[in-house]
Amino acid sequence: MSAKPSVKPGDIKTAIQHAMGLLSKGESQLAREQAQEILRRHPSEINSLFVVAAALRVEGDKSEALQRLENLVQLAPDSPFRTISFWGYCDHQYQQI
């Protein structure tokens, strides 16, 4: 199954929601593709960076996921991605996928 990820100008919010929705449904590869398409046009978009990292973790590439998350925290030091409680929540969600 293959999706054609695309981002139209002005539609970034919808694209991010779509990527997160795919991730929550366990479709990590499609979510990662959607997020990477967003990042082609908006390289520092933190939600998309998170989706890529989360998808990599789900797919078993934990070291690359961790590296991506560390980079995300450097880009957005005040984001909720920096808190321990956030990561505990994420671990719980990933175990359910």
C-alpha positions, 0 to 999 in steps of 0.5 A: 500500500502506498500513499502519495503524500503531498502538501499544498500551500496553506494546508500544512495544518491538515497535512500534519493532522493527517500524518498524526492520524496515520501514526495513531492508526499504526501506519508508521510508514505512511505517517513518516512519508507524509511528515517528510513531505511536509519537511521538504517545504518546512524543514523545522516544522516540529510536529512533522519532526516528531512524527518522523521520529515516532514512526522510526521508533515504531518501525524499530529504528530506536537509535535514529528515532532518539537522534531525531528527538534530540535534534527536535529538542534543540530546535524547540527547547520550550516544547512539551517534547522536553518533559519526562511525562510526555515521553512516558505518555508516548511510550505507553501509546507506542506499546498499544500500537 
